[in-house]
Amino acid sequence: MMGRSIIRCYHHIVLHFIFTMTTLQSIIHCLSPDGASLLSIKASIVDPHGRLDNWRQSDSSSCFWTGIACDQSNNVLALDLSNLELCGSLSAGIGGLRSLRMNEMRST
């Protein structure tokens, strides 16, 4: 009886460890708050040519996305969506870009 109890306890510890590691791994790969704000902006505009297709929730950083420039801490400093042939309304998500210094949206 004691042997089975120890095995059950060990089994629960192993399962807990696996669950914790899986959860931590998904947290590590979460998109930053700036990335979430950018996805909110993307959701409010029409991108008929797929210029923002590299804006993906599965990315850990938005700093390599089209039209985005970041500082060394991965804060979005600039958003340049000019001449991408986008249309629609700019969402309130832009308010989440706390370090934003430049915003270029015009189309020629």
SVG drawing of the C-alpha trace seen along z (x, -y; Angstrom):
<svg xmlns="http://www.w3.org/2000/svg" viewBox="-13 -62 32 64">
<polyline fill="none" stroke="black" stroke-width="0.4" points="0.0,0.0 2.8,-2.4 4.5,-1.8 1.4,-2.7 0.9,-5.9 4.5,-7.0 4.0,-6.2 0.8,-8.2 2.5,-11.1 5.4,-10.9 3.0,-10.7 1.2,-13.9 4.5,-15.7 5.6,-14.8 2.2,-15.9 2.4,-19.2 5.9,-19.8 4.9,-19.1 1.8,-21.4 3.9,-24.2 6.6,-23.9 3.9,-24.0 2.2,-27.0 5.6,-28.8 6.5,-28.1 3.2,-29.6 3.7,-32.7 7.2,-33.2 5.9,-33.3 3.1,-35.8 2.9,-38.9 3.8,-42.1 1.1,-44.7 2.3,-46.8 1.8,-43.9 -1.7,-43.4 -2.4,-47.1 -1.1,-46.8 -3.3,-43.8 -6.3,-45.8 -5.3,-48.5 -5.0,-45.9 -8.4,-44.5 -10.0,-47.9 -8.5,-48.5 -8.8,-46.8 -5.7,-45.4 -6.7,-44.3 -3.1,-43.5 -2.0,-41.6 0.7,-44.1 0.2,-43.4 0.2,-39.7 3.3,-39.4 1.5,-41.0 0.7,-37.7 -0.4,-37.0 1.9,-34.0 5.0,-36.3 6.8,-37.1 7.7,-40.6 6.1,-43.1 9.3,-44.9 9.9,-43.1 6.4,-43.7 5.9,-45.9 5.9,-49.6 7.0,-49.2 10.2,-50.6 11.1,-49.8 13.7,-50.9 16.2,-48.5 13.5,-47.4 11.1,-46.4 8.7,-49.3 7.1,-50.5 8.4,-54.0 7.1,-54.5 4.2,-53.3 4.5,-54.0 1.6,-52.6 1.9,-55.2 1.5,-54.1 0.4,-50.6 -3.1,-51.1 -4.9,-50.5 -8.3,-51.9 -10.7,-52.0 -10.7,-53.6 -7.8,-53.8 -8.8,-51.9 -8.4,-53.1 -5.7,-50.5 -3.2,-53.2 -3.6,-54.5 -1.9,-51.4 1.3,-52.3 2.8,-54.2 6.2,-54.9 4.9,-55.9 6.7,-59.0 5.9,-58.9 2.7,-57.9 2.6,-58.2 -0.6,-57.2 -0.8,-59.3 -1.3,-57.8 0.0,-59.4"/>
</svg>
